[in-house]
Amino acid sequence: MVYVSACIFIVVSIIHLAGCIAENRILCAVTKPLLMPLLALAASAALIPHLPGAQYTLALTVVALAFGTAGDIFLLSPGEKHFIAGLLCFLAGHLFWIAQYGSAFGSVPLFETAAGTVCIAVLPAAAYFILGKPRGAMGAGTVIYGAVLSALVFTGIAAVHAQKPAAALYLAGALLFLASDSMIGYSVMKKKFPLSHFLIMATYIAAQTLLTAAVVLPQRQQ
């Protein structure tokens, strides 16, 4: 069941990315809401045999990907309200990813923790200015979301420092999320660029897949 659901997820992802390249809006709209549920199905199939020990990981992973699904659906519709709603969904999803590796912070030296805290504050501010100082809810959302995204990346760094299992996959996923969301922000608030939709979705799918693998694999190895 794990391999079947994983293969279905890969096939639908390839079809979606092909739709992005071809700029086929109907194909993209049909396949996009299926991506995270299929990934959640594969994760569930991998974790269920390891219950009850994996129940915490299973619950947080499914909820994180559920918020990803909601975010994907909101972003299918144009307009600032839908964009902000999608932003909030992805923000919530990040918090559930962070919760799974939050224990890694205890092993990070004070100096590095302080440096990470500064980055979490500075990077969103830099993004705010780079994106042209968006006003109102869009501006506030940019800063808050940027801070949580920076926290996700710093969690990955802390996990690597603590030598957590599959921490490298987690950090890679967080960095790809940073890349994907940076491209979304630029294309929405500044201007679109060649293959922007494909690049955004390719990095997004890879990010969610790596984060999922990072929390599932350690449970499978126990």
Disulfide bonds with the S-S distance in Angstrom:
none
